[in-house]
Structure formats: C-alpha cells, structure tokens
C-alpha cells in the first residue's frame, strides 16, 4: 500500500495560472484542407485561360503545315536545277585568276630587281659642238699667308736645338758664372746640358721673365750685366 505523501507547505504568494494547455490534435481539418487543394489543382485560376504553346499543335489535332513563300520556292528550284559541276567550274576560274595576278606581280618585281641602275642614271646633257670653247681649268686656291709667330720670350730668344755664334757667346758667358756651367762645351749647339745650365742660372738669380731653360730677353740682360764683354 502506498503511503500518504507528506503535506506540502502552504504557498503564501499569488496563485499560479497555466500559460499553455495541451489538447488532442484535430486530423479532420488537415484532411479537409488537402481535399480542397486537390480540387483547386484541377480547376483553372480565375482570370487566366490556357493557350497552346507556339510551334506546338494543340492536343488532339493535326499539325498545320506552312507553305514556303514564292521567293524561297523559286530559289530552291534554281538550286535544284543547277548542274552538278557548276560550283567546281567557278572555283577553278577564281583560282586561275588569282594565280595569274600572283605571277604578274612576281614578274614585275623580278624585272625591277634586274635593272636597279635604270632609275638612278642621270639625264644626258646637251651635246657640245666642236667649236665650243673648252672649260677653263679650275683655279687652285692659294693657301693664306701665315703671319710669323712671335716668340713669347722676345726677339733673339735661344732655346734647345738652336745653333750659331750666339749660342757660343751664351756658353762662354755661362762659364764665367761659378758652378753654373762647369766644364761646359762651347760647340755652338744648344743641347740639354746647356738648357739645364740656363735653368740653373735663372733659379739661382731669381729670373722669372723667361721660360725655364730658354735664353730670353730677361735672362740675356741678367747674364750680360754679370759678364761684361771682353772680360776673361
């Protein structure tokens, strides 16, 4: 035997009301809805009518044949009546015309390549008579006269490569200067040894007006002032 449950404590708050109630499902309404849908599927909607699709004959009737227009029938009749070899003859004529054009163009190119100088030949001038005067000889241009180049060191300048009595006088004067041209030659030729002696004289005595190693006006004046003529 079941024992009596314990008494529940009394609820002091407000009473709870149910928010959802379960009830058995009605299947007869769903069956009625399906039956109405099947009936509506067999009927046409209001405001519409059934029209056969274009190109398809209506059900239960024979297909309607359409007659070709006169132009189409005439062109088809001419195509059927044309001889079987007409197309081949037209193609052969077109090929022959094309081959002749290609051959002619190639021949023109070959003829033009064989004579390349024909277009470059100058036009012949008018013939000369025997009594005509001969053409004068072309005048030979005379070269312009070159002005003498002035020596930057002044007139009478002596430099390496010069010869003559003036070079001998220079050598003799340098021999009188101590340690400038020691045991030097008096051959009258301006050689590298004499050039070095002149440069040494210019350096020791502070001569700056002439080029180094060149016997110019400033060097000449300084040397002649220190070696008077006739002195031993």
C-alpha positions as CSV (number, residue, x, y, z in Angstrom):
1,X,0.0,0.0,0.0
2,X,1.2,3.5,-0.8
3,X,2.0,5.7,2.0
4,X,0.4,9.1,2.1
5,X,2.6,11.9,0.9
6,X,3.8,14.5,3.2
7,X,1.6,17.6,3.3
8,X,3.0,20.3,1.0
9,X,3.8,23.7,2.7
10,X,1.1,26.3,2.1
11,X,2.0,28.8,-0.6
12,X,1.6,32.3,0.6
13,X,2.1,34.1,-2.7
14,X,-0.5,34.6,-5.5
15,X,-1.9,31.6,-7.3
16,X,-0.1,30.5,-10.5
17,X,-2.1,30.4,-13.7
18,X,-1.3,28.0,-16.6
19,X,0.2,29.5,-19.7
20,X,-0.1,26.6,-22.1
21,X,-2.7,23.9,-22.4
22,X,-2.2,20.7,-24.3
23,X,-5.2,19.3,-26.3
24,X,-5.5,16.5,-28.8
25,X,-4.7,17.4,-32.5
26,X,-7.5,17.5,-34.9
27,X,-6.7,15.5,-38.1
28,X,-10.0,16.0,-39.8
29,X,-9.2,19.7,-40.5
30,X,-5.9,18.8,-42.2
31,X,-7.7,16.2,-44.4
32,X,-10.3,18.7,-45.4
33,X,-7.5,21.2,-46.4
34,X,-5.8,18.6,-48.6
35,X,-9.0,17.7,-50.3
36,X,-9.7,21.4,-51.2
37,X,-6.2,21.7,-52.6
38,X,-6.7,18.7,-54.9
39,X,-9.9,20.1,-56.1
40,X,-8.4,23.5,-56.8
41,X,-5.5,21.9,-58.8
42,X,-7.9,20.5,-61.3
43,X,-9.5,23.9,-62.0
44,X,-8.0,27.0,-63.8
45,X,-7.2,30.1,-61.8
46,X,-9.6,32.9,-62.0
47,X,-8.7,35.5,-64.6
48,X,-6.5,33.1,-66.7
49,X,-7.0,30.8,-69.7
50,X,-5.0,28.0,-71.2
51,X,-3.2,28.9,-74.5
52,X,-1.3,26.4,-76.6
53,X,2.5,27.0,-76.9
54,X,3.8,28.5,-80.2
55,X,5.1,25.9,-82.6
56,X,3.2,23.0,-80.9
57,X,-0.1,21.9,-82.3
58,X,-3.0,21.7,-79.8
59,X,-3.5,18.3,-78.3
60,X,-5.8,16.0,-80.3
61,X,-5.4,18.0,-83.6
62,X,-3.1,17.5,-86.6
63,X,0.0,19.7,-87.2
64,X,-0.7,22.6,-89.5
65,X,1.7,22.8,-92.5
66,X,3.0,26.2,-93.6
67,X,3.7,26.8,-97.3
68,X,7.0,28.4,-98.3
69,X,6.9,31.8,-99.9
70,X,7.2,32.1,-103.7
71,X,10.8,33.5,-103.5
72,X,12.0,30.7,-101.4
73,X,10.4,28.1,-103.7
74,X,11.9,29.8,-106.8
75,X,15.5,29.9,-105.3
76,X,15.2,26.3,-104.2
77,X,14.0,25.3,-107.7
78,X,17.0,27.0,-109.3
79,X,19.5,25.4,-106.9
80,X,18.0,22.0,-107.7
81,X,18.1,22.7,-111.4
82,X,21.8,23.8,-111.4
83,X,24.2,21.3,-113.0
84,X,26.4,19.4,-110.5
85,X,29.7,20.7,-112.0
86,X,28.9,24.5,-111.9
87,X,30.4,25.0,-108.5
88,X,33.7,23.3,-109.5
89,X,34.0,25.5,-112.6
90,X,33.5,28.7,-110.7
91,X,36.2,27.7,-108.1
92,X,38.6,26.8,-110.9
93,X,38.1,30.1,-112.6
94,X,38.7,32.0,-109.3
95,X,41.9,30.0,-108.7
96,X,43.1,30.7,-112.2
97,X,42.5,34.5,-111.9
98,X,44.3,34.6,-108.5
99,X,47.3,32.6,-109.9
100,X,47.6,35.0,-112.9
101,X,47.7,38.0,-110.6
102,X,50.4,36.5,-108.4
103,X,52.5,35.6,-111.4
104,X,52.2,39.0,-112.9
105,X,53.2,40.7,-109.6
106,X,56.2,38.4,-109.2
107,X,57.4,39.1,-112.7
108,X,57.2,42.9,-112.2
109,X,59.3,42.6,-109.0
110,X,61.9,40.5,-110.9
111,X,62.2,42.9,-113.8
112,X,62.6,45.8,-111.3
113,X,65.4,44.0,-109.5
114,X,67.4,43.2,-112.7
115,X,67.8,46.8,-113.6
116,X,68.3,48.8,-110.4
117,X,70.5,51.4,-112.1
118,X,67.9,52.5,-114.7
119,X,66.2,54.9,-112.4
120,X,69.5,56.3,-111.0
121,X,71.0,57.1,-114.4
122,X,71.4,60.9,-114.9
123,X,69.8,62.6,-117.8
124,X,72.2,63.2,-120.7
125,X,73.3,66.8,-121.1
126,X,73.1,68.8,-124.3
127,X,75.7,67.8,-126.9
128,X,78.7,70.1,-127.3
129,X,79.7,71.4,-130.6
130,X,83.4,71.2,-131.9
131,X,83.7,75.0,-132.0
132,X,82.7,75.4,-128.3
133,X,85.4,76.8,-126.1
134,X,86.9,74.3,-123.6
135,X,86.0,74.6,-120.0
136,X,88.6,76.7,-118.0
137,X,90.7,74.8,-115.6
138,X,89.6,75.1,-112.0
139,X,91.5,77.6,-110.1
140,X,93.8,76.2,-107.4
141,X,93.2,78.1,-104.2
142,X,96.3,79.6,-102.8
143,X,96.9,79.0,-99.1
144,X,96.6,82.1,-97.0
145,X,99.9,83.6,-95.9
146,X,100.7,82.7,-92.3
147,X,101.8,85.6,-90.2
148,X,105.1,84.9,-88.4
149,X,104.6,83.6,-84.9
150,X,106.1,86.0,-82.4
151,X,108.3,84.4,-79.8
152,X,106.7,84.9,-76.4
153,X,110.2,85.3,-74.8
154,X,111.1,88.2,-77.2
155,X,113.2,88.5,-80.4
156,X,116.6,86.7,-80.4
157,X,115.4,84.1,-78.0
158,X,117.6,80.9,-77.9
159,X,116.2,77.5,-76.9
160,X,117.2,73.9,-77.2
161,X,118.1,72.9,-80.8
162,X,119.4,76.3,-81.8
163,X,123.0,76.7,-83.3
164,X,125.3,79.5,-84.2
165,X,127.7,82.1,-82.8
166,X,125.0,83.5,-80.4
167,X,124.9,80.1,-78.7
168,X,128.7,80.1,-78.4
169,X,128.6,83.5,-76.8
170,X,126.0,82.2,-74.3
171,X,128.1,79.2,-73.4
172,X,131.2,81.4,-72.9
173,X,129.3,83.8,-70.6
174,X,127.9,80.9,-68.5
175,X,131.4,79.6,-68.0
176,X,132.2,82.8,-66.1
177,X,129.4,82.2,-63.6
178,X,130.7,80.0,-60.8
179,X,129.2,76.4,-60.7
180,X,126.5,77.1,-63.3
181,X,128.1,75.6,-66.5
182,X,131.2,74.0,-65.0
183,X,133.4,72.3,-67.7
184,X,130.7,73.1,-70.3
185,X,131.2,72.9,-74.1
186,X,131.4,75.9,-76.4
187,X,130.5,74.0,-79.5
188,X,127.7,76.5,-80.5
189,X,124.9,73.9,-80.1
190,X,122.0,74.4,-77.7
191,X,122.0,70.9,-76.1
192,X,120.2,69.6,-73.0
193,X,123.3,70.3,-70.9
194,X,123.1,74.0,-71.9
195,X,119.4,74.0,-71.2
196,X,120.0,72.8,-67.7
197,X,122.7,75.4,-67.1
198,X,120.4,78.2,-68.2
199,X,117.6,76.9,-65.9
200,X,120.1,76.7,-63.0
201,X,121.2,80.3,-63.7
202,X,117.5,81.5,-63.7
203,X,116.8,79.7,-60.5
204,X,119.8,80.9,-58.6
205,X,119.5,84.6,-59.6
206,X,115.7,84.8,-59.4
207,X,115.0,85.4,-63.1
208,X,111.2,84.8,-63.8
209,X,110.5,86.7,-67.1
210,X,111.5,83.9,-69.4
211,X,110.6,80.2,-69.8
212,X,112.7,77.8,-67.8
213,X,115.8,76.8,-69.7
214,X,115.1,79.3,-72.5
215,X,117.6,82.2,-73.1
216,X,115.2,85.1,-73.5
217,X,115.5,88.9,-73.1
218,X,115.3,88.9,-69.2
219,X,117.9,86.1,-68.9
220,X,120.1,87.8,-71.5
221,X,120.0,91.1,-69.7
222,X,120.9,89.5,-66.3
223,X,123.7,87.4,-67.8
224,X,125.2,90.3,-69.8
225,X,125.1,92.5,-66.7
226,X,127.1,89.9,-64.7
227,X,129.6,89.1,-67.6
228,X,130.6,92.2,-69.5
229,X,132.1,91.7,-72.9
230,X,135.8,91.2,-73.2
231,X,136.1,90.0,-69.6
232,X,138.0,86.8,-69.2
